[in-house]
Amino acid sequence: MSTRNATLMTQELGPQLQTQQWVTVYTCANHEKTVAKSLDARCVEHFLPVYTSVARWKDRRVKIDLPLFPGYMFVRLEVGERLRVLEVPGVVRLVGFNGQPHPVPDAEIESLRKGIQNALQFVPHPYLSVGSRVRVKRGPLEGSEGILVRKKNGYRVVLSLHLIARSAAVEIDATDVERIS
């Protein structure tokens, strides 16, 4: 392909060729939802995975949505857009190395999104780095990889985000997973 054709192609595609990546935002304690609202106002694509928990108050039980990874959320941005996120009240920093945000693989974000969109019951789980690695064969999380654990009479797959050392567990049928060697 000639340089001229490559230039024309770049001009036609424009924003599609710009490299947007998911990065992790570390927030002040209990500010995840406030940060999400501020990012909405700034038109920054973000993802705050939540789960429903039952809180017991004095006179009643209440269902509340809590962040799946307390203190963390995800934003999709280009390299030059970091300041738009860092200026948001409640944002502490972008998670990364040597002052540069480290991207989160799209597959990890998609696994979480698919599970939440399909109403799977995610709950926080301690981060695990050892155990039986499995791949989901069918269902909404097909192709996702995690660690298989036993919980009471059922099984769960623990999906881990290695960059922030956090995990979430989702119930799954044992026949829907295959061991990864």
N, C-alpha and C positions, 0 to 999 in steps of 0.2 A: 504494500500500500504506500502510495507516495505521501510525502509530508503535507502537500496541499490537501489531499483527500482526508488525511487524518485530522487536519485542522478544521475542515468543513464538518466532519463527523462530530468533533468535539463541540463545535458551535451549535450544531443542530440538537445534540443530546443535552447540552448544558448541564442543569442540575443533576441529571441522572448519573453523571460521571464523577460528581463531587463525592468525596469519601465521608459519609456519615457513619459513625460507629456508636455502639452502645457503650457508655462508660458509667461507672458507679459513683454516686454522690453520697458522701457521708454527711448526715444532718445532725443538728442539735437533738438531744433527747426529746422524744414526743413531738417533734415538729414536722414529721413526714407529710402529713396531710396539708399543713399550711404551706409547705414548700411546693407541694403538687399544685395547689391553687395558684400560687405565684408564678409557677412555670407555665400554667395554662394562660395566664394573663400576658405572658411574654411570648406566647406561641412557640414554646419549646416542647418537642415531643418527649414524653416521659412515661415511665411505667412504675407504679407503686403496687406490688402484689400484696393483697390483704387476705385475711381469713376471718371467718366469723367465730367468735367465742361467746360463751354464755357467762356473763358476770353476775354474781350474786350480791345484790344490794340488801339493805335491811329488810325492806318489805316486798321485794320482788326480784325476779330474774330478768335480765336484759341482754339481748343479743347485741354485741358490738363488733365492729370491724376493726381489726388490729393489723398493723404491718407484719407481713410474714418474716421480714428481716428487719427488726427494730434498728433504727438509725441509718438505714440504707434505702436508696431508691435508685432508679436507672434513668438516664437521659440519653437521647440519641442526638448527637451533634457533630459538627465539623470542627476541625482543629481551631479555627479562628473564632468560634462561638463560645469558648470557655468562659469568657468574662460575663456573658449574659447569665450564665448559671451561677457563677461565683458571687455575683452581686445580690442574689436573692437572699433576703433575711432568713436565717435558719440553716443555710448551707455552710458547712464547716470547710470542706475541701472535696476535690475530686480524688478518688482512690487511684493510686498509681505508683510509679517508681521514678526516682530522680526528678521530681517536679513535673513529670509528664503523666497524664491520665492513661491508665492501661485499659485497652478495650476488653469488653466482655464478649465472648463469642455469641454470634447471633443465634446459634443452635440452643444455647442455654436459656436465653430470653424467650425464644419461641416455645421451648418445652414448658416453661412456666405459664406463658400466655395461653397455650392450648389447653392445659389443665384447668386453668381458671375459667376460660370461656366455656368449657364443657362441664362446669359445675363439679369438678372433682374436689374432694375434701382435703385440701392441703392443711397441714399443721406444721409449726416450727419443729425442727428436729436437731439434736446435737450434730455438729459437723463430724463426719466420719471420713477417714482416709484409708481404712482397711476393711476388708469384708468381701463378699462375693459381688463382683461387678456383673451387672446384667443389662441387657438391652430389651426394651419393650417391643414385642412383636406385633401387637395389634391394639386397636383402641385409639383414643385421642392423643395419647403420648407416644404413638408408634415412632420408633427410631431413637427415642430418648434413652440415655444411658444413666445408670445410677447404681446404688448398692441395695441389695435385697435384705430386708430385716423381717423378723417375725414379731408380730404384735398380737398378743392374746391368741385368738383362733384364726387370725388372718395374716396376710402379708402386706408389706409396704415397700415401695421403692423410694429410697432417699436420693433426691436430686441435689447435687452440690454445686455451689458457685465458688470455685476455688480461690478466685481473686479476693473475696471478702471473707473467706472461711466461714460460710454459712450454708445451711442445708434446710430442705423442706421435705417432709414425707407425705406420700399419697398412697391411699389404699389401692391395692391391685390384686387381681386374681393371679395365682402362681403360674397358671398355664399360659398367661399372656407375656411371660418374660423368658429370655434365653440367656444362659450364662456366656459371658465374654471371657475368652482365655487370655 
